[in-house]
Amino acid sequence: MPAPLTRRRFLRSAAAASAAFTGLARLSTASAAADPAPWSRYGALVPDPNGVMALPEGFVYRVIATRGMRLDDGLRLPGLADGAACFAVPGDRERVVLVVNHEVGPDLGDAGPFGGDLAGLARVPHDRVYDPGRGLRPSGGGCSSIVYRPATGEVEKRFMSLLGTERNCAGGPTPWGSWLSCEETVARADDVRERDHGYVFEVPATPDIGAADPVPLVGLGRMNHEACAVDPRTGIVYLTEDRQDGALYRFIPDAPGRLARGGRLQALVVRDRLAHDTRNWLVPVTGEEATASQGTAVHTAIDAGDRSPHPTPKNTPLAVAWVDMENVSSPADDLRHQAWAKGAARFARGEGMWWSRDGCYFAATTGGLNRKGQLWRYKPSEAEGTADEARHPGHLELFLEPNDHELVENADNLTVAPWGDLVVSEDAGRRNELVGVTPEGRVYRLAENTGSRSEFAGSCFSPDGSTLFTNIQGDGLTLAITGPW
């Protein structure tokens, strides 16, 4: 394992350091407002002599996993590491378990855990692989787990903890110590696949080697899942959908903490703005999206309400309601269409989501005036999920819409730091950074990928707050960052 890497001092040019975003006028009736200028919580980023990742002075990283490495269960570590969460080991203060998604499809050569010759498939009990792909092309996504000692930087073991799923993008930790892993696909059984995909799976965060029982949580819907967050007070699960016109959902379980027992799936509606378009785009949608989002069924269902294209102002709480979804298995991939027909709001690529002390934060990666992304906050009702919610609704709020790629560009995965700031992973297709955002909306840089154009993904903190884990997806790296947090 490489030793921690040091940094040399580096200052950005005075022009770059003094650049401040002055804001852009919002749409039509919305008032003009300026987003906050970038500032520095930890100082300027220092170049990395190894060409991997620039960090502020005093911070170091360790590479703790690399794509293709042999794991302790005899399998291979898949590529495309994405969403992740870190868990304490009950009764053990020294070790943590990092559970990591892998956004891989049907196993193509060395991309998946079974190896190019699929010899690894024989090492795993058949019932522990959700989709064996008829033994020819098993689905190569899933989750890996890393047992790690933050105090020493030691990796104790690595193994696969979910097998046979596809495009496991993000997900979310549960208060009862498991990881909800979301498939970002709606692929159906075909000549390659044995089973339908597009589900959420629950993975215990255990230090014991072995793959989870791959049970799809069908009640949470079949869709292009991205991320989810669980309210520890109610056990309600909130879910994003990675579509340019996706909805925002919640799942009210029949038995909190026992998601496989079923429950109600619902979509968010902005009160008094039926079928509200939160995206704040200036240019009308075209093509397939326009056909889908402007269909006759949708317009007919909401003609009695207000469906004008109101822009969403920043920092303005909007009261919401929730509508029940039927046919949540959605064989035609029309769950969001059902939601619109009932007046649900639509979001531009709902992606990362994380629970915080003041509610649920989530990203809309291509929302906003310039399609540079939005950060949203949902504050649940004190009566969330009960009949009294109609009198005391929850509220949706546009927390940040930077419209400036120098601040945040195309926010994807996100987490909440122990001190309350958001840590946002960019997916901009160029220079990608980890960006911090304070509760007041101030933006600062935490890290920059200097080795490639790959996105960061799966950023999350150890339970003691000492270590920030992150993945550089395209490079196949998982890293642990320490420093004066």
C-alpha positions in Angstrom: 0.0 0.0 0.0 1.5 3.4 -0.9 2.5 5.7 1.9 0.6 9.0 2.3 1.6 11.5 -0.3 2.8 15.0 0.6 2.1 18.3 -1.2 4.1 21.4 -2.2 2.7 24.8 -1.6 0.8 26.2 -4.6 -1.1 29.4 -5.1 -3.5 30.1 -7.8 -3.0 33.3 -9.8 -4.3 36.5 -8.3 -6.9 36.8 -11.0 -8.3 33.4 -10.3 -8.2 33.8 -6.6 -10.1 37.1 -6.8 -12.8 35.8 -9.3 -16.3 36.1 -7.8 -19.5 35.1 -9.3 -22.0 37.9 -9.5 -25.0 35.9 -10.5 -27.3 35.8 -13.5 -30.9 37.1 -13.8 -33.4 34.3 -13.2 -36.2 33.4 -15.4 -39.1 35.8 -16.2 -40.9 36.7 -13.0 -38.1 35.5 -10.7 -36.0 38.3 -9.2 -32.3 38.6 -10.1 -30.0 37.2 -7.4 -26.3 36.6 -7.0 -24.9 33.3 -5.8 -22.0 33.6 -3.3 -18.5 34.0 -4.5 -16.0 31.1 -4.0 -13.9 31.2 -0.9 -11.4 29.0 0.9 -12.1 27.0 4.0 -8.8 25.0 3.9 -6.6 27.1 1.6 -5.5 26.7 -2.0 -5.1 23.3 -3.6 -1.5 22.0 -3.9 -0.3 20.1 -7.0 0.2 16.4 -6.6 3.7 15.1 -7.7 2.0 11.8 -8.5 -0.6 13.5 -10.7 -3.6 11.9 -9.1 -5.4 14.5 -6.9 -4.7 18.0 -5.7 -5.6 18.7 -2.0 -5.2 21.6 0.4 -1.9 21.9 2.3 -1.8 19.4 5.2 -4.1 16.8 3.6 -2.9 13.5 2.2 -4.5 10.5 0.4 -4.0 6.8 0.3 -5.1 4.6 -2.6 -6.9 1.7 -0.8 -8.4 -0.2 -3.8 -7.7 -0.4 -7.5 -9.8 -1.8 -10.4 -9.0 -5.5 -11.2 -7.2 -6.3 -8.0 -7.6 -9.7 -6.5 -10.0 -9.7 -3.5 -10.0 -11.8 -0.4 -12.9 -13.9 -1.7 -10.9 -14.8 -4.8 -12.9 -12.5 -7.1 -11.8 -9.3 -8.9 -12.6 -5.8 -8.0 -15.0 -4.4 -10.7 -14.4 -1.0 -12.3 -16.6 2.1 -12.3 -16.7 2.6 -8.5 -19.6 4.9 -7.8 -21.8 5.6 -4.7 -20.5 4.5 -1.3 -21.1 4.8 2.4 -18.9 4.1 5.5 -20.2 2.2 8.6 -19.0 1.6 12.1 -18.5 -2.0 13.2 -20.7 -2.6 16.2 -18.6 -3.0 19.3 -15.3 -2.2 17.5 -13.9 1.3 17.5 -10.9 0.5 15.3 -12.5 -0.8 12.1 -15.0 0.5 9.6 -16.7 -1.0 6.6 -16.8 1.0 3.3 -19.5 -0.4 0.9 -18.9 0.7 -2.7 -21.2 0.5 -5.7 -19.9 -0.5 -9.2 -21.7 0.8 -12.2 -20.9 -2.1 -14.5 -23.3 -3.8 -16.8 -23.2 -7.4 -18.2 -19.7 -8.7 -17.5 -17.5 -7.9 -20.5 -14.0 -9.3 -20.0 -12.2 -8.0 -17.0 -14.8 -5.2 -16.1 -16.7 -7.4 -13.6 -15.8 -9.5 -10.6 -15.6 -12.9 -12.3 -12.6 -12.4 -14.5 -12.2 -12.5 -18.3 -12.8 -16.3 -18.4 -15.7 -16.1 -15.8 -13.8 -18.6 -13.6 -14.9 -16.6 -10.6 -18.5 -17.4 -11.2 -17.9 -20.9 -10.0 -16.6 -19.6 -6.7 -19.9 -18.1 -5.7 -23.1 -20.0 -4.7 -25.6 -19.6 -7.6 -28.3 -18.1 -5.3 -25.9 -15.2 -4.4 -25.7 -13.9 -8.0 -28.8 -12.0 -8.9 -28.4 -12.4 -12.7 -25.9 -15.0 -13.8 -26.5 -14.1 -17.4 -27.1 -17.8 -18.4 -23.5 -18.5 -17.3 -22.2 -16.6 -20.4 -22.5 -12.9 -19.5 -23.4 -12.4 -15.9 -24.2 -8.9 -14.7 -20.9 -7.5 -13.5 -22.0 -4.7 -11.2 -22.9 -4.9 -7.5 -21.0 -3.8 -4.4 -17.6 -4.4 -2.9 -16.8 -3.9 0.8 -13.5 -2.8 2.3 -12.7 -3.3 6.0 -10.5 -0.4 7.0 -8.7 0.9 10.1 -8.8 4.7 9.9 -6.2 5.3 12.7 -3.5 3.4 10.8 -4.7 3.5 7.2 -4.6 -0.3 7.1 -6.9 -2.3 4.8 -7.8 -5.5 6.6 -9.8 -7.2 3.8 -11.7 -6.6 0.6 -14.6 -8.7 -0.9 -17.7 -8.5 -3.0 -20.9 -7.9 -1.0 -23.5 -7.9 -3.8 -23.2 -9.8 -7.1 -25.1 -10.0 -10.4 -26.7 -6.6 -10.5 -26.2 -3.9 -13.1 -25.1 -0.3 -13.1 -25.1 0.1 -9.4 -24.8 3.9 -9.4 -25.6 5.5 -6.0 -27.8 4.6 -3.1 -27.8 5.5 0.6 -27.0 4.2 4.1 -29.7 3.2 6.4 -29.9 4.0 10.2 -29.9 0.2 10.9 -26.5 -0.4 9.4 -27.0 -1.4 5.8 -26.4 0.1 2.3 -29.2 0.5 -0.2 -27.7 -0.1 -3.7 -29.6 1.3 -6.7 -29.5 0.1 -10.2 -29.5 2.9 -12.8 -31.0 0.8 -15.6 -34.3 -0.5 -16.7 -32.9 -3.4 -18.7 -35.3 -6.3 -19.2 -34.7 -10.0 -19.3 -33.5 -10.9 -22.8 -31.0 -13.2 -24.6 -28.3 -12.1 -22.2 -30.0 -11.3 -19.0 -32.1 -13.8 -17.0 -33.9 -11.2 -14.9 -35.3 -7.7 -15.1 -33.2 -4.9 -13.6 -33.9 -1.4 -12.2 -34.3 -2.2 -8.5 -32.8 -1.3 -5.1 -31.0 -4.0 -3.2 -30.1 -4.0 0.5 -26.5 -4.9 1.5 -25.5 -5.5 5.2 -22.4 -3.5 6.2 -20.6 -6.4 7.7 -16.9 -7.1 8.1 -17.5 -10.8 7.3 -16.6 -12.0 3.8 -19.6 -13.0 1.8 -22.2 -11.6 -0.7 -25.6 -10.5 0.4 -28.8 -12.3 -0.5 -29.7 -10.4 -3.7 -33.3 -9.6 -3.1 -34.8 -6.8 -5.2 -36.8 -4.4 -3.1 -39.7 -4.3 -5.6 -41.8 -1.9 -3.5 -39.3 0.9 -4.1 -40.1 0.8 -7.8 -38.5 -0.2 -11.0 -36.8 2.8 -12.6 -33.5 4.5 -13.5 -32.7 4.6 -9.8 -29.9 6.9 -8.6 -29.7 7.5 -4.9 -31.8 7.3 -1.7 -31.8 8.6 1.8 -33.6 7.3 4.9 -35.1 9.6 7.5 -33.9 8.0 10.8 -37.0 9.3 12.6 -39.7 7.7 10.4 -37.8 5.1 8.3 -39.2 6.7 5.2 -36.9 6.3 2.1 -36.5 9.1 -0.4 -35.4 8.3 -3.9 -34.0 10.2 -6.9 -34.4 9.2 -10.6 -31.7 9.9 -13.1 -33.7 11.1 -16.0 -33.8 14.6 -17.6 -37.5 14.6 -16.6 -37.5 12.4 -13.5 -39.6 12.6 -10.4 -38.7 12.6 -6.7 -40.2 9.6 -4.7 -40.6 8.4 -1.2 -41.3 4.9 0.1 -43.3 4.6 3.3 -42.6 1.1 4.6 -45.2 -1.0 6.2 -42.5 -2.0 8.8 -39.7 0.6 9.2 -36.4 -1.1 8.8 -38.0 -4.1 7.0 -38.2 -2.7 3.4 -38.8 -6.1 1.8 -42.1 -6.3 3.6 -43.6 -3.7 1.3 -45.1 -0.3 1.6 -46.3 2.7 -0.4 -44.3 4.4 -3.2 -45.3 8.0 -3.8 -44.1 11.0 -5.9 -43.7 14.6 -4.8 -46.1 17.3 -6.0 -45.5 21.0 -5.4 -48.8 22.4 -4.0 -50.5 25.0 -6.2 -48.1 24.2 -9.0 -49.3 20.9 -10.5 -46.7 19.2 -12.7 -44.2 21.9 -11.7 -41.1 21.9 -13.8 -38.3 22.6 -11.3 -35.5 22.6 -13.9 -35.5 26.4 -14.7 -34.4 25.8 -18.2 -34.7 28.6 -20.7 -34.7 26.5 -23.8 -37.8 24.3 -24.4 -37.3 20.5 -24.4 -37.4 18.7 -27.7 -37.5 15.3 -29.1 -38.5 12.2 -27.1 -38.4 14.2 -23.8 -40.9 16.8 -25.2 -43.2 14.0 -26.4 -43.1 12.3 -23.1 -43.5 15.3 -20.9 -46.2 17.1 -22.9 -48.3 14.1 -23.6 -52.1 14.4 -23.8 -52.6 12.2 -20.6 -50.5 14.6 -18.6 -52.2 17.7 -19.8 -55.6 16.3 -19.4 -54.9 15.3 -15.8 -53.6 18.7 -14.7 -55.9 21.0 -16.7 -57.8 21.9 -13.5 -54.6 23.1 -11.9 -51.8 25.6 -12.6 -49.3 24.2 -15.1 -47.6 27.4 -16.3 -43.8 27.2 -16.4 -43.0 29.0 -13.2 -39.3 29.3 -12.4 -38.3 28.1 -9.0 -36.7 30.8 -6.9 -33.8 30.0 -4.6 -34.3 29.7 -0.8 -38.1 29.8 -1.0 -39.8 26.9 0.7 -42.6 25.3 -1.4 -45.2 23.2 0.3 -45.6 19.8 -1.1 -48.0 16.8 -1.2 -47.3 13.2 -2.2 -49.4 11.0 -4.6 -49.5 7.2 -4.6 -47.9 5.3 -7.5 -49.6 2.2 -8.9 -47.9 -0.6 -10.9 -44.5 0.3 -9.4 -42.8 -2.6 -11.3 -43.3 -0.3 -14.4 -42.5 -2.8 -17.2 -42.8 0.0 -19.7 -40.5 2.3 -17.7 -43.3 4.8 -17.3 -43.2 5.4 -13.5 -42.4 9.1 -14.0 -45.1 9.4 -16.6 -47.6 8.1 -14.1 -46.3 10.6 -11.6 -46.7 13.6 -14.0 -50.2 12.5 -14.8 -51.0 13.0 -11.1 -49.3 16.4 -11.0 -45.8 15.4 -9.8 -42.9 17.8 -10.2 -40.1 16.9 -12.5 -36.3 17.3 -12.0 -33.4 17.4 -14.3 -31.4 14.2 -13.6 -31.9 13.6 -9.9 -28.7 12.1 -8.6 -26.8 12.2 -5.3 -28.9 12.3 -2.1 -27.9 12.4 1.6 -29.7 12.9 4.9 -28.7 15.8 7.1 -29.7 17.3 10.4 -32.0 19.8 8.6 -33.5 17.4 6.0 -32.7 15.6 2.8 -30.3 17.2 0.3 -30.2 16.0 -3.3 -28.7 17.1 -6.7 -30.3 17.7 -10.0 -27.3 17.4 -12.2 -28.5 19.3 -15.3 -31.0 21.6 -13.7 -30.7 25.4 -13.7 -30.6 28.3 -16.1 -27.3 27.1 -17.7 -27.9 23.4 -17.0 -24.9 23.4 -14.6 -26.9 21.7 -11.8 -29.0 22.4 -8.8 -28.9 21.4 -5.1 -32.2 20.9 -3.4 -33.3 20.4 0.2 -36.4 18.7 1.4 -37.6 19.3 4.9 -40.1 16.7 6.0 -43.3 17.4 7.9 -43.4 16.7 11.6 -46.4 14.5 10.5 -44.5 13.0 7.5 -46.3 10.0 6.1 -49.5 10.4 8.2 -52.9 11.8 7.6 -52.1 15.0 9.5 -49.5 15.8 6.8 -52.1 17.5 4.7 -52.4 20.2 7.4 -48.6 20.3 8.1 -46.8 19.7 4.8 -43.2 19.2 4.2 -41.3 21.8 2.1 -39.1 21.7 -1.0 -36.4 24.3 -1.4 -33.9 25.2 -4.1 -30.8 25.5 -2.0 -28.2 26.4 -4.7 -28.3 27.0 -8.4 -24.9 28.3 -9.3 -25.2 28.7 -13.1 -21.4 29.1 -13.1 -19.1 26.2 -13.7 -16.3 27.9 -11.7 -18.5 27.3 -8.6 -20.1 23.9 -9.0 -20.5 22.1 -12.4 -23.0 19.3 -12.7 -23.2 18.1 -9.1 -23.6 14.3 -8.9 -22.9 12.3 -5.7 -23.0 14.2 -2.5 -22.6 13.6 1.2 -22.9 15.7 4.4 -19.7 16.4 6.4 -19.7 15.9 10.2 -19.6 19.7 10.6 -22.7 20.2 8.4 -21.3 21.2 5.0 -22.2 19.4 1.8 -19.4 17.7 -0.1 -20.3 17.5 -3.7 -18.7 15.4 -6.5 -18.7 17.0 -9.9 -19.4 15.1 -13.1 -18.6 17.8 -15.7 -16.7 15.9 -18.3 -13.6 18.2 -17.9 -11.8 19.3 -14.8 -13.7 17.6 -11.9 -13.5 18.6 -8.3 -14.8 17.9 -4.9 -16.6 21.0 -3.8 -17.7 22.0 -0.3 -20.9 24.0 0.3 -21.7 25.5 3.7 -25.3 25.6 5.1 -25.4 29.3 4.0 -24.5 28.3 0.4 -20.9 29.4 0.4 -18.8 27.3 -2.0 -15.1 26.2 -1.7 -12.8 23.7 -3.3 -11.7 20.5 -1.5 -10.0 18.5 -4.2 -9.3 18.3 -7.9 -8.7 15.3 -10.1 -5.5 16.2 -11.8 -4.8 12.8 -13.4 -7.8 12.5 -15.8 -11.2 13.8 -16.7 -13.0 11.2 -14.6 -15.7 12.2 -12.1 -15.3 11.8 -8.4 -18.0 9.5 -6.9 -19.0 7.9 -3.6 -17.5 10.5 -1.3 -18.4 9.8 2.4 -16.8 10.2 5.8 -15.8 7.6 8.3 -18.1 7.6 11.4 -15.5 9.4 13.5 -15.1 12.1 10.8 -11.3 11.6 10.4 -11.3 10.2 6.9 -13.1 11.2 3.7 -13.3 8.3 1.2 -13.8 8.9 -2.5 -13.6 7.1 -5.8 -12.1 8.4 -9.1 -14.5 6.4 -11.2 -12.8 6.2 -14.6 -9.4 5.6 -13.1 -10.6 2.7 -11.0 -9.3 4.1 -7.7 -10.8 4.3 -4.2 -8.9 6.7 -1.9 -8.9 7.7 1.8 -8.2 11.4 2.5 -7.0 12.6 5.9 -6.0 16.0 7.2 -7.1 18.8 9.5 -10.8 18.6 8.9 
